[in-house]
Amino acid sequence: MNLLNRLIAFCEATGLTVLVPLIRLCRAEEPRTQFSALGRLVGLPLVGGLVFLALWSAAAANIHTSIGSLPGPTQVWNQAVGLVREHNAERRREKAFYARQAELRVRYEKAFPGRHWPARKYSGAPTYFDEILTSLETVFAGFLLASLIAVPIGVLCGLSKGFFNTVNPYVQLFRPVSPLAWLPIVMILVSALYTSKDPLFAKSFVSSAITVALCSLWPTLVNTAIGVGSIDPDHLNVARVLRLSWWVRLRKIVLPSALPYIFTGLRLSLSVGWMVLIAAEMLAQNPGLGKFVWDMFQNGSSQTLALIMVAVFTIGIIGFILDRLMLTLQQLVSYDRSANR
Amino acid sequence: MAFLELNGVSKNFGHASVLRGLDLHIERGEFVAIVGFSGSGKTTLINLLAGLLLPDAGTVRLDGRVVAGPGPDRGVVFQNYSLLPWLTVAENIALAVDSLFPSWTAARRSEHVDRHLAMVNLSAARDKLPRQLSGGMRQRVSVARALAMDPQVLLLDEPLSALDALTRGSLQSEIARIWAADRKTVVLITNDVDEGLLLADRIIPMTPGPGATLGPEIRVPLSRPRDRKELNHDAEFKRLRASITSWLLDAAARRKSAAPTRLPAPPALIPITLS
Protein backbone atom coordinates (compact mmCIF):
# COMPACT_ATOMS: atom_id res chain seq x y z
CA MET A 1 0.00 0.00 0.00
CA ASN A 2 2.74 2.36 1.01
CA LEU A 3 4.68 1.50 -2.13
CA LEU A 4 1.64 2.33 -4.27
CA ASN A 5 1.26 5.65 -2.45
CA ARG A 6 4.85 6.48 -3.19
CA LEU A 7 4.37 5.46 -6.80
CA ILE A 8 1.42 7.85 -7.05
CA ALA A 9 3.47 10.69 -5.57
CA PHE A 10 6.25 9.94 -8.04
CA CYS A 11 3.86 9.95 -11.01
CA GLU A 12 2.32 13.22 -9.90
CA ALA A 13 5.72 14.85 -9.45
CA THR A 14 6.96 13.73 -12.85
CA GLY A 15 3.82 14.61 -14.75
CA LEU A 16 2.88 10.99 -15.41
CA THR A 17 -0.61 11.67 -14.09
CA VAL A 18 -1.99 9.30 -16.73
CA LEU A 19 -0.77 6.38 -14.66
CA VAL A 20 -2.33 7.50 -11.39
CA PRO A 21 -5.83 6.06 -12.03
CA LEU A 22 -4.23 2.75 -13.10
CA ILE A 23 -2.30 2.55 -9.84
CA ARG A 24 -5.41 3.38 -7.84
CA LEU A 25 -7.29 0.67 -9.75
CA CYS A 26 -4.62 -1.80 -8.63
CA ARG A 27 -5.92 -1.46 -5.09
CA ALA A 28 -9.55 -1.25 -6.18
CA GLU A 29 -9.98 2.30 -4.98
CA GLU A 30 -13.34 3.66 -6.20
CA PRO A 31 -13.21 1.85 -9.56
CA ARG A 32 -15.93 4.01 -11.08
CA THR A 33 -13.97 7.22 -10.44
CA GLN A 34 -10.78 5.65 -11.73
CA PHE A 35 -12.40 4.44 -14.96
CA SER A 36 -13.83 7.87 -15.66
CA ALA A 37 -10.40 9.39 -14.94
CA LEU A 38 -8.84 6.91 -17.35
CA GLY A 39 -11.41 7.89 -19.95
CA ARG A 40 -10.49 11.53 -19.50
CA LEU A 41 -6.71 11.06 -19.37
CA VAL A 42 -6.26 8.24 -21.89
CA GLY A 43 -9.46 7.83 -23.88
CA LEU A 44 -9.95 11.42 -24.99
CA PRO A 45 -6.34 11.97 -26.15
CA LEU A 46 -6.63 8.67 -28.04
CA VAL A 47 -9.77 9.91 -29.78
CA GLY A 48 -7.96 13.16 -30.66
CA GLY A 49 -5.04 11.21 -32.11
CA LEU A 50 -7.30 9.03 -34.24
CA VAL A 51 -9.17 12.05 -35.62
CA PHE A 52 -5.84 13.68 -36.45
CA LEU A 53 -4.55 10.57 -38.24
CA ALA A 54 -7.78 10.26 -40.24
CA LEU A 55 -7.67 13.91 -41.34
CA TRP A 56 -3.98 13.59 -42.20
CA SER A 57 -4.54 10.46 -44.31
CA ALA A 58 -7.41 12.08 -46.13
CA ALA A 59 -5.36 15.20 -46.84
CA ALA A 60 -2.31 13.19 -47.90
CA ALA A 61 -4.22 11.35 -50.59
CA ASN A 62 -5.40 14.59 -52.16
CA ILE A 63 -2.36 16.87 -52.06
CA HIS A 64 0.23 16.54 -54.78
CA THR A 65 3.51 18.42 -54.72
CA SER A 66 6.46 18.75 -57.08
CA ILE A 67 8.16 15.89 -55.26
CA GLY A 68 5.26 13.50 -55.06
CA SER A 69 2.12 13.37 -52.98
CA LEU A 70 2.04 14.39 -49.32
CA PRO A 71 3.10 11.34 -47.29
CA GLY A 72 0.49 9.79 -45.05
CA PRO A 73 1.01 8.34 -41.57
CA THR A 74 2.14 4.93 -42.84
CA GLN A 75 4.83 6.36 -45.11
CA VAL A 76 6.14 8.54 -42.30
CA TRP A 77 6.19 5.55 -39.98
CA ASN A 78 8.07 3.50 -42.57
CA GLN A 79 10.68 6.24 -42.91
CA ALA A 80 11.07 6.36 -39.13
CA VAL A 81 11.63 2.59 -39.08
CA GLY A 82 14.07 3.01 -41.97
CA LEU A 83 16.05 5.59 -39.99
CA VAL A 84 16.30 3.21 -37.04
CA ARG A 85 17.47 0.39 -39.34
CA GLU A 86 20.02 2.66 -40.93
CA HIS A 87 21.30 3.60 -37.52
CA ASN A 88 21.67 -0.03 -36.49
CA ALA A 89 23.42 -0.90 -39.77
CA GLU A 90 25.81 2.02 -39.33
CA ARG A 91 26.60 0.89 -35.79
CA ARG A 92 27.30 -2.62 -37.05
CA ARG A 93 29.66 -1.25 -39.72
CA GLU A 94 31.41 0.82 -37.09
CA LYS A 95 31.81 -2.19 -34.82
CA ALA A 96 33.15 -4.25 -37.70
CA PHE A 97 35.60 -1.46 -38.60
CA TYR A 98 37.04 -1.33 -35.08
CA ALA A 99 37.19 -5.11 -34.84
CA ARG A 100 39.16 -5.22 -38.09
CA GLN A 101 41.44 -2.47 -36.84
CA ALA A 102 42.15 -4.35 -33.62
CA GLU A 103 43.05 -7.42 -35.64
CA LEU A 104 45.33 -5.42 -37.92
CA ARG A 105 46.99 -3.82 -34.91
CA VAL A 106 47.97 -7.18 -33.46
CA ARG A 107 49.54 -8.18 -36.77
CA TYR A 108 51.22 -4.79 -37.23
CA GLU A 109 52.79 -4.86 -33.79
CA LYS A 110 54.07 -8.36 -34.40
CA ALA A 111 55.61 -7.33 -37.72
CA PHE A 112 57.09 -4.01 -36.56
CA PRO A 113 57.80 -4.29 -32.85
CA GLY A 114 58.25 -0.96 -31.08
CA ARG A 115 56.55 1.11 -33.83
CA HIS A 116 53.55 3.26 -33.07
CA TRP A 117 50.27 1.95 -34.50
CA PRO A 118 48.51 4.71 -36.49
CA ALA A 119 45.02 4.32 -35.09
CA ARG A 120 42.19 5.64 -37.25
CA LYS A 121 38.72 6.79 -36.37
CA TYR A 122 35.64 5.46 -38.08
CA SER A 123 34.41 8.11 -40.50
CA GLY A 124 30.91 6.99 -41.39
CA ALA A 125 28.09 9.51 -41.80
CA PRO A 126 26.27 10.50 -38.60
CA THR A 127 23.00 8.63 -38.22
CA TYR A 128 19.69 10.18 -37.30
CA PHE A 129 20.30 9.39 -33.65
CA ASP A 130 23.72 11.04 -33.80
CA GLU A 131 21.98 14.15 -35.12
CA ILE A 132 19.53 14.07 -32.21
CA LEU A 133 22.38 13.77 -29.74
CA THR A 134 24.25 16.68 -31.33
CA SER A 135 21.12 18.80 -31.18
CA LEU A 136 20.67 18.00 -27.50
CA GLU A 137 24.30 18.85 -26.77
CA THR A 138 23.97 22.16 -28.59
CA VAL A 139 20.73 23.14 -26.90
CA PHE A 140 22.11 22.32 -23.45
CA ALA A 141 25.32 24.26 -24.15
CA GLY A 142 23.24 27.27 -25.16
CA PHE A 143 20.83 26.83 -22.27
CA LEU A 144 23.67 26.58 -19.76
CA LEU A 145 25.27 29.71 -21.16
CA ALA A 146 21.92 31.51 -21.03
CA SER A 147 21.31 30.45 -17.40
CA LEU A 148 24.80 31.52 -16.32
CA ILE A 149 24.12 34.98 -17.74
CA ALA A 150 20.43 35.35 -16.93
CA VAL A 151 20.25 34.21 -13.30
CA PRO A 152 22.90 36.60 -11.89
CA ILE A 153 21.59 39.55 -13.92
CA GLY A 154 18.04 38.66 -12.89
CA VAL A 155 19.06 38.53 -9.22
CA LEU A 156 20.71 41.95 -9.50
CA CYS A 157 17.60 43.32 -11.25
CA GLY A 158 15.42 42.00 -8.45
CA LEU A 159 17.67 43.29 -5.68
CA SER A 160 18.31 46.77 -7.00
CA LYS A 161 15.64 49.06 -8.45
CA GLY A 162 18.38 51.18 -9.95
CA PHE A 163 19.97 48.27 -11.77
CA PHE A 164 16.55 47.14 -12.94
CA ASN A 165 15.78 50.57 -14.38
CA THR A 166 19.18 50.66 -16.07
CA VAL A 167 18.81 47.29 -17.72
CA ASN A 168 15.07 46.88 -18.26
CA PRO A 169 14.61 48.99 -21.45
CA TYR A 170 17.31 46.96 -23.22
CA VAL A 171 15.87 43.67 -22.04
CA GLN A 172 12.54 44.72 -23.51
CA LEU A 173 14.32 45.85 -26.70
CA PHE A 174 16.24 42.65 -27.36
CA ARG A 175 13.73 40.14 -26.03
CA PRO A 176 11.53 40.02 -29.16
CA VAL A 177 14.45 39.70 -31.61
CA SER A 178 14.23 36.56 -33.74
CA PRO A 179 17.09 34.05 -33.78
CA LEU A 180 17.30 34.54 -37.55
CA ALA A 181 18.39 38.13 -36.96
CA TRP A 182 20.99 37.23 -34.34
CA LEU A 183 22.55 34.34 -36.18
CA PRO A 184 24.43 36.15 -38.98
CA ILE A 185 25.93 38.59 -36.47
CA VAL A 186 26.91 35.76 -34.15
CA MET A 187 28.44 33.76 -37.01
CA ILE A 188 30.55 36.68 -38.22
CA LEU A 189 31.65 37.50 -34.66
CA VAL A 190 32.50 33.88 -33.92
CA SER A 191 34.51 33.68 -37.16
CA ALA A 192 36.40 36.81 -36.20
CA LEU A 193 36.96 36.11 -32.51
CA TYR A 194 37.02 32.33 -32.13
CA THR A 195 40.29 31.66 -33.96
CA SER A 196 42.13 28.74 -32.56
CA LYS A 197 44.28 26.30 -34.51
CA ASP A 198 42.86 23.35 -32.64
CA PRO A 199 39.38 24.48 -31.61
CA LEU A 200 37.65 22.53 -28.88
CA PHE A 201 34.27 23.08 -30.54
CA ALA A 202 33.34 23.59 -34.16
CA LYS A 203 32.51 27.18 -35.11
CA SER A 204 29.04 26.19 -36.26
CA PHE A 205 28.43 24.63 -32.83
CA VAL A 206 29.55 27.78 -31.02
CA SER A 207 27.41 30.00 -33.26
CA SER A 208 24.33 27.84 -32.76
CA ALA A 209 24.83 27.61 -29.00
CA ILE A 210 25.32 31.37 -28.64
CA THR A 211 22.23 32.05 -30.74
CA VAL A 212 20.22 29.67 -28.59
CA ALA A 213 21.56 31.44 -25.51
CA LEU A 214 20.72 34.91 -26.83
CA CYS A 215 17.15 33.94 -27.56
CA SER A 216 16.47 31.80 -24.51
CA LEU A 217 17.97 33.87 -21.70
CA TRP A 218 15.08 36.34 -21.49
CA PRO A 219 12.43 34.24 -19.74
CA THR A 220 14.94 33.22 -17.06
CA LEU A 221 16.14 36.78 -16.62
CA VAL A 222 12.66 38.25 -16.32
CA ASN A 223 11.37 35.50 -14.02
CA THR A 224 14.41 35.65 -11.75
CA ALA A 225 13.99 39.41 -11.47
CA ILE A 226 10.31 38.99 -10.58
CA GLY A 227 11.05 36.18 -8.12
CA VAL A 228 13.75 38.12 -6.31
CA GLY A 229 11.68 41.31 -6.39
CA SER A 230 8.63 39.67 -4.86
CA ILE A 231 10.23 38.26 -1.73
CA ASP A 232 7.96 38.51 1.27
CA PRO A 233 9.02 41.73 3.04
CA ASP A 234 8.60 39.88 6.35
CA HIS A 235 11.38 37.51 5.35
CA LEU A 236 13.61 40.44 4.58
CA ASN A 237 12.70 41.92 7.98
CA VAL A 238 13.91 38.70 9.58
CA ALA A 239 17.19 39.14 7.73
CA ARG A 240 17.42 42.73 8.94
CA VAL A 241 16.73 41.85 12.56
CA LEU A 242 19.39 39.11 12.39
CA ARG A 243 21.73 41.51 10.56
CA LEU A 244 22.54 38.81 8.02
CA SER A 245 25.41 39.64 5.69
CA TRP A 246 24.63 40.30 2.04
CA TRP A 247 25.94 36.89 1.05
CA VAL A 248 24.05 34.94 3.72
CA ARG A 249 20.89 36.87 2.92
CA LEU A 250 21.30 35.95 -0.75
CA ARG A 251 21.96 32.30 -0.04
CA LYS A 252 19.50 31.67 2.78
CA ILE A 253 16.62 33.98 1.92
CA VAL A 254 16.71 35.57 -1.53
CA LEU A 255 17.61 32.56 -3.69
CA PRO A 256 15.44 29.92 -1.96
CA SER A 257 12.52 32.31 -2.05
CA ALA A 258 13.00 33.04 -5.76
CA LEU A 259 13.81 29.46 -6.74
CA PRO A 260 10.30 28.51 -7.95
CA TYR A 261 10.24 31.58 -10.19
CA ILE A 262 13.76 30.90 -11.45
CA PHE A 263 12.81 27.36 -12.42
CA THR A 264 9.68 28.55 -14.17
CA GLY A 265 11.95 30.84 -16.17
CA LEU A 266 14.41 28.04 -16.89
CA ARG A 267 11.61 25.84 -18.11
CA LEU A 268 10.39 28.52 -20.53
CA SER A 269 13.97 29.20 -21.59
CA LEU A 270 14.66 25.60 -22.45
CA SER A 271 11.55 25.31 -24.59
CA VAL A 272 12.39 28.57 -26.39
CA GLY A 273 15.98 27.34 -26.82
CA TRP A 274 14.83 24.07 -28.34
CA MET A 275 12.64 25.94 -30.79
CA VAL A 276 15.40 28.38 -31.74
CA LEU A 277 17.96 25.60 -32.11
CA ILE A 278 16.36 24.08 -35.20
CA ALA A 279 16.46 27.41 -37.05
CA ALA A 280 20.02 28.07 -35.87
CA GLU A 281 21.23 24.64 -37.00
CA MET A 282 19.65 25.09 -40.41
CA LEU A 283 21.42 28.36 -41.07
CA ALA A 284 24.68 27.71 -39.27
CA GLN A 285 25.03 24.28 -40.90
CA ASN A 286 25.70 22.81 -37.48
CA PRO A 287 25.10 19.07 -37.49
CA GLY A 288 21.84 18.22 -35.79
CA LEU A 289 18.13 17.93 -36.44
CA GLY A 290 17.93 21.36 -38.06
CA LYS A 291 20.63 20.53 -40.56
CA PHE A 292 18.96 17.17 -41.18
CA VAL A 293 15.74 18.97 -42.13
CA TRP A 294 17.65 21.42 -44.31
CA ASP A 295 19.64 18.67 -46.04
CA MET A 296 16.47 16.70 -46.73
CA PHE A 297 14.90 19.85 -48.15
CA GLN A 298 17.89 20.42 -50.46
CA ASN A 299 17.88 16.76 -51.34
CA GLY A 300 14.42 16.89 -52.83
CA SER A 301 13.92 13.15 -53.20
CA SER A 302 10.60 11.36 -53.06
CA GLN A 303 11.22 10.58 -49.38
CA THR A 304 12.06 14.15 -48.41
CA LEU A 305 8.65 15.08 -47.05
CA ALA A 306 8.26 11.90 -45.04
CA LEU A 307 11.73 12.28 -43.51
CA ILE A 308 11.10 15.90 -42.61
CA MET A 309 7.86 14.85 -40.96
CA VAL A 310 9.75 12.26 -38.92
CA ALA A 311 12.04 15.09 -37.82
CA VAL A 312 9.04 17.27 -36.93
CA PHE A 313 7.62 14.54 -34.69
CA THR A 314 11.03 13.90 -33.15
CA ILE A 315 11.48 17.58 -32.37
CA GLY A 316 8.02 17.68 -30.84
CA ILE A 317 8.51 14.60 -28.70
CA ILE A 318 11.92 15.71 -27.44
CA GLY A 319 10.59 19.19 -26.70
CA PHE A 320 7.74 17.61 -24.74
CA ILE A 321 10.10 15.39 -22.73
CA LEU A 322 12.41 18.33 -21.95
CA ASP A 323 9.44 20.35 -20.76
CA ARG A 324 8.25 17.52 -18.53
CA LEU A 325 11.72 17.16 -17.02
CA MET A 326 11.82 20.86 -16.24
CA LEU A 327 8.30 20.74 -14.84
CA THR A 328 9.41 17.99 -12.45
CA LEU A 329 12.40 20.05 -11.33
CA GLN A 330 10.14 23.05 -10.92
CA GLN A 331 7.78 21.11 -8.68
CA LEU A 332 10.66 19.76 -6.62
CA VAL A 333 11.91 23.23 -5.71
CA SER A 334 8.59 24.96 -5.17
CA TYR A 335 7.29 25.32 -1.66
CA ASP A 336 3.89 26.26 -0.41
CA ARG A 337 3.83 30.04 -0.44
CA SER A 338 0.70 30.10 1.66
CA ALA A 339 2.48 28.22 4.44
CA ASN A 340 3.65 31.40 6.00
CA ARG A 341 0.31 33.08 6.42
CA MET B 1 16.54 57.10 32.39
CA ALA B 2 14.34 54.16 31.47
CA PHE B 3 15.70 51.07 29.70
CA LEU B 4 13.55 51.47 26.58
CA GLU B 5 12.39 55.00 25.87
CA LEU B 6 10.27 56.74 23.27
CA ASN B 7 10.34 60.52 23.37
CA GLY B 8 7.96 62.55 21.20
CA VAL B 9 7.95 59.91 18.49
CA SER B 10 5.88 60.60 15.36
CA LYS B 11 5.60 58.61 12.17
CA ASN B 12 3.91 59.56 8.90
CA PHE B 13 3.35 57.55 5.77
CA GLY B 14 3.20 60.15 3.02
CA HIS B 15 0.72 62.75 4.26
CA ALA B 16 -1.02 60.37 6.65
CA SER B 17 0.06 60.73 10.24
CA VAL B 18 0.09 57.28 11.84
CA LEU B 19 1.61 57.98 15.22
CA ARG B 20 1.82 61.39 16.79
CA GLY B 21 3.90 62.45 19.78
CA LEU B 22 4.38 59.12 21.52
CA ASP B 23 6.14 58.94 24.87
CA LEU B 24 6.80 55.56 26.42
CA HIS B 25 9.19 54.55 29.18
CA ILE B 26 9.80 50.89 29.94
CA GLU B 27 12.01 49.61 32.75
CA ARG B 28 14.34 46.64 32.49
CA GLY B 29 12.52 43.36 33.14
CA GLU B 30 9.10 44.90 32.76
CA PHE B 31 6.24 43.32 30.81
CA VAL B 32 4.25 46.05 29.08
CA ALA B 33 1.17 45.49 26.96
CA ILE B 34 -0.03 48.05 24.43
CA VAL B 35 -3.71 47.55 23.70
CA GLY B 36 -5.59 49.11 20.84
CA PHE B 37 -7.95 48.61 17.95
CA SER B 38 -6.85 47.14 14.66
CA GLY B 39 -5.44 49.75 12.37
CA SER B 40 -4.43 52.11 15.17
CA GLY B 41 -0.74 51.92 14.25
CA LYS B 42 0.32 49.23 16.73
CA THR B 43 2.48 47.41 14.21
CA THR B 44 4.09 50.71 13.22
CA LEU B 45 4.96 51.21 16.88
CA ILE B 46 6.58 47.77 17.17
CA ASN B 47 8.50 48.39 13.93
CA LEU B 48 9.81 51.64 15.42
CA LEU B 49 10.92 49.79 18.55
CA ALA B 50 12.53 47.09 16.42
CA GLY B 51 14.25 49.72 14.28
CA LEU B 52 12.63 48.37 11.11
CA LEU B 53 11.18 51.88 10.74
CA LEU B 54 12.77 55.12 11.88
CA PRO B 55 10.67 57.90 13.43
CA ASP B 56 10.04 61.16 11.54
CA ALA B 57 10.28 63.07 14.81
CA GLY B 58 11.48 62.15 18.30
CA THR B 59 13.82 59.36 19.35
CA VAL B 60 13.73 55.71 20.34
CA ARG B 61 16.42 54.76 22.85
CA LEU B 62 17.45 51.39 24.16
CA ASP B 63 19.70 51.41 27.21
CA GLY B 64 20.59 55.03 26.48
CA ARG B 65 21.58 54.50 22.84
CA VAL B 66 19.45 55.83 19.96
CA VAL B 67 17.96 53.02 17.88
CA ALA B 68 19.12 53.57 14.32
CA GLY B 69 18.17 50.23 12.77
CA PRO B 70 17.11 46.68 13.49
CA GLY B 71 19.34 44.43 15.52
CA PRO B 72 19.43 41.15 17.39
CA ASP B 73 19.23 42.91 20.79
CA ARG B 74 15.51 43.32 20.05
CA GLY B 75 13.93 40.00 19.21
CA VAL B 76 10.71 40.38 17.23
CA VAL B 77 7.88 37.87 17.08
CA PHE B 78 5.99 38.90 13.98
CA GLN B 79 2.22 38.76 13.69
CA ASN B 80 2.40 36.33 10.74
CA TYR B 81 5.25 34.24 12.18
CA SER B 82 7.67 35.08 9.33
CA LEU B 83 9.20 31.64 9.27
CA LEU B 84 11.14 30.76 6.16
CA PRO B 85 8.97 28.11 4.48
CA TRP B 86 11.90 26.28 2.87
CA LEU B 87 13.67 25.67 6.19
CA THR B 88 12.69 23.17 8.85
CA VAL B 89 11.75 24.29 12.34
CA ALA B 90 15.27 23.66 13.66
CA GLU B 91 16.87 25.31 10.62
CA ASN B 92 14.74 28.41 11.07
CA ILE B 93 16.02 28.81 14.61
CA ALA B 94 19.54 27.76 13.62
CA LEU B 95 19.64 30.54 11.01
CA ALA B 96 19.32 33.03 13.87
CA VAL B 97 21.67 31.19 16.21
CA ASP B 98 24.36 30.58 13.58
CA SER B 99 24.43 34.16 12.43
CA LEU B 100 24.40 35.67 15.92
CA PHE B 101 26.84 33.34 17.69
CA PRO B 102 29.42 32.44 15.04
CA SER B 103 32.13 31.96 17.68
CA TRP B 104 30.30 29.08 19.37
CA THR B 105 31.07 25.50 18.44
CA ALA B 106 28.58 23.72 16.18
CA ALA B 107 27.62 21.42 19.07
CA ARG B 108 26.89 24.34 21.36
CA ARG B 109 24.81 26.10 18.73
CA SER B 110 22.80 22.96 18.05
CA GLU B 111 22.27 22.43 21.76
CA HIS B 112 21.08 26.06 22.03
CA VAL B 113 18.54 25.43 19.25
CA ASP B 114 17.29 22.25 20.90
CA ARG B 115 16.97 23.90 24.30
CA HIS B 116 14.79 26.66 22.90
CA LEU B 117 12.69 24.15 20.98
CA ALA B 118 12.15 22.30 24.24
CA MET B 119 11.25 25.58 25.95
CA VAL B 120 8.23 25.98 23.65
CA ASN B 121 7.44 22.23 23.71
CA LEU B 122 8.30 21.63 20.08
CA SER B 123 11.17 19.14 20.27
CA ALA B 124 9.10 16.59 18.36
CA ALA B 125 8.53 18.93 15.42
CA ARG B 126 12.25 19.70 15.04
CA ASP B 127 12.59 18.49 11.45
CA LYS B 128 9.18 19.51 10.16
CA LEU B 129 8.59 22.27 7.65
CA PRO B 130 6.45 25.23 8.73
CA ARG B 131 3.66 24.21 6.37
CA GLN B 132 3.31 20.93 8.27
CA LEU B 133 2.57 22.81 11.50
CA SER B 134 -0.58 24.40 12.85
CA GLY B 135 -0.75 28.16 13.38
CA GLY B 136 -0.09 27.82 17.09
CA MET B 137 2.95 25.64 16.52
CA ARG B 138 4.35 28.07 13.96
CA GLN B 139 3.98 30.90 16.42
CA ARG B 140 5.84 28.86 19.04
CA VAL B 141 8.69 28.41 16.57
CA SER B 142 8.71 32.14 16.04
CA VAL B 143 8.83 32.72 19.81
CA ALA B 144 11.64 30.16 20.15
CA ARG B 145 13.59 31.89 17.39
CA ALA B 146 13.24 35.27 19.07
CA LEU B 147 14.26 33.83 22.47
CA ALA B 148 17.21 31.96 20.97
CA MET B 149 18.62 35.31 19.84
CA ASP B 150 18.94 36.06 23.55
CA PRO B 151 17.65 39.61 23.02
CA GLN B 152 17.55 42.37 25.64
CA VAL B 153 13.96 43.14 24.67
CA LEU B 154 11.32 40.85 23.27
CA LEU B 155 8.84 42.58 20.96
CA LEU B 156 5.61 40.64 20.43
CA ASP B 157 3.46 42.01 17.60
CA GLU B 158 -0.04 40.58 18.11
CA PRO B 159 1.54 37.15 18.30
CA LEU B 160 -1.68 35.32 19.13
CA SER B 161 -4.31 37.24 17.18
CA ALA B 162 -4.41 34.73 14.31
CA LEU B 163 -5.01 31.74 16.60
CA ASP B 164 -8.17 30.12 17.85
CA ALA B 165 -9.24 30.86 21.41
CA LEU B 166 -8.04 27.58 22.98
CA THR B 167 -4.61 27.68 21.36
CA ARG B 168 -4.34 31.32 22.31
CA GLY B 169 -5.05 30.50 25.95
CA SER B 170 -2.40 27.82 26.15
CA LEU B 171 0.20 29.98 24.41
CA GLN B 172 -0.58 32.84 26.79
CA SER B 173 0.21 30.58 29.73
CA GLU B 174 3.41 29.52 28.02
CA ILE B 175 4.51 33.08 27.41
CA ALA B 176 3.83 33.86 31.07
CA ARG B 177 5.87 30.82 32.16
CA ILE B 178 8.82 31.66 29.90
CA TRP B 179 8.78 35.29 30.98
CA ALA B 180 8.71 34.32 34.66
CA ALA B 181 11.79 32.13 34.11
CA ASP B 182 14.17 34.84 32.91
CA ARG B 183 12.27 38.14 33.22
CA LYS B 184 13.23 39.70 29.95
CA THR B 185 11.85 43.09 29.04
CA VAL B 186 8.77 42.45 26.93
CA VAL B 187 6.57 44.73 24.87
CA LEU B 188 3.36 42.99 23.83
CA ILE B 189 1.09 44.53 21.24
CA THR B 190 -2.42 43.14 21.38
CA ASN B 191 -6.05 43.90 20.68
CA ASP B 192 -7.19 41.69 23.54
CA VAL B 193 -7.61 43.46 26.88
CA ASP B 194 -7.80 40.15 28.79
CA GLU B 195 -4.51 39.02 27.27
CA GLY B 196 -2.86 42.22 28.45
CA LEU B 197 -4.28 41.80 31.95
CA LEU B 198 -3.16 38.18 32.12
CA LEU B 199 0.42 38.85 31.10
CA ALA B 200 1.49 42.44 31.69
CA ASP B 201 2.73 44.57 34.58
CA ARG B 202 1.39 47.63 32.88
CA ILE B 203 -1.17 48.23 30.15
CA ILE B 204 -1.10 51.26 27.90
CA PRO B 205 -4.11 51.82 25.69
CA MET B 206 -3.68 53.31 22.25
CA THR B 207 -6.11 55.72 20.61
CA PRO B 208 -7.40 54.76 17.18
CA GLY B 209 -5.42 56.19 14.27
CA PRO B 210 -4.71 58.18 12.23
CA GLY B 211 -2.45 60.28 14.39
CA ALA B 212 -2.65 57.64 17.11
CA THR B 213 -1.15 58.25 20.49
CA LEU B 214 -0.91 56.48 23.83
CA GLY B 215 -3.47 56.85 26.57
CA PRO B 216 -2.93 56.87 30.34
CA GLU B 217 -1.12 53.81 31.60
CA ILE B 218 -2.82 51.33 33.88
CA ARG B 219 -0.81 49.27 36.33
CA VAL B 220 -1.88 45.67 36.80
CA PRO B 221 -1.36 44.84 40.47
CA LEU B 222 -2.68 41.26 40.14
CA SER B 223 -0.37 38.74 41.78
CA ARG B 224 1.52 36.19 39.69
CA PRO B 225 1.22 33.50 38.54
CA ARG B 226 -2.16 34.55 37.24
CA ASP B 227 -4.70 31.87 36.65
CA ARG B 228 -7.05 32.51 33.78
CA LYS B 229 -9.99 30.73 35.47
CA GLU B 230 -9.61 32.44 38.83
CA LEU B 231 -9.11 35.84 37.23
CA ASN B 232 -12.57 35.67 35.70
CA HIS B 233 -14.00 36.02 39.21
CA ASP B 234 -11.44 38.49 40.50
CA ALA B 235 -13.02 41.85 41.31
CA GLU B 236 -9.84 43.82 40.58
CA PHE B 237 -9.48 42.10 37.21
CA LYS B 238 -13.05 42.97 36.31
CA ARG B 239 -12.61 46.58 37.36
CA LEU B 240 -9.39 46.97 35.32
CA ARG B 241 -10.93 45.36 32.29
CA ALA B 242 -13.97 47.60 32.48
CA SER B 243 -11.91 50.73 32.84
CA ILE B 244 -9.56 49.94 29.91
CA THR B 245 -12.42 48.84 27.69
CA SER B 246 -14.45 51.94 28.39
CA TRP B 247 -11.40 54.15 27.79
CA LEU B 248 -10.86 52.49 24.41
CA LEU B 249 -14.52 52.78 23.47
CA ASP B 250 -14.61 56.45 24.48
CA ALA B 251 -11.49 57.12 22.45
CA ALA B 252 -13.09 55.45 19.45
CA ALA B 253 -16.28 57.45 19.91
CA ARG B 254 -14.30 60.69 20.12
CA ARG B 255 -12.47 59.75 16.95
CA LYS B 256 -15.73 58.99 15.17
CA SER B 257 -17.41 62.24 16.14
CA ALA B 258 -14.28 64.20 15.26
CA ALA B 259 -13.60 62.55 11.96
CA PRO B 260 -16.35 63.90 9.66
CA THR B 261 -15.87 67.53 10.67
CA ARG B 262 -12.20 67.41 9.67
CA LEU B 263 -10.99 69.68 12.43
CA PRO B 264 -7.41 70.82 12.28
CA ALA B 265 -5.10 68.37 14.02
CA PRO B 266 -5.14 68.77 17.78
CA PRO B 267 -1.85 69.46 19.50
CA ALA B 268 0.02 66.38 20.59
CA LEU B 269 -1.42 64.89 23.74
CA ILE B 270 0.96 64.43 26.58
CA PRO B 271 0.08 61.16 28.29
CA ILE B 272 0.65 60.70 31.98
CA THR B 273 3.86 58.79 32.53
CA LEU B 274 5.52 57.73 35.72
CA SER B 275 9.23 57.48 35.28
Interface residues (C-beta under 8 A of the other chain):
Chain A: D232 D234 H235 N237 V238 R240 V241 L242 R243 L244 S245 V248 K252 I253 P256 S257 L259 Y335 D336 R337 S338 A339 N340 R341
Chain B: A50 L52 G69 P70 G71 P72 R74 G75 V76 F78 N80 Y81 S82 L83 L84 P85 W86 L87 L95 A96 S99 L100 L129 P130 R131 M149
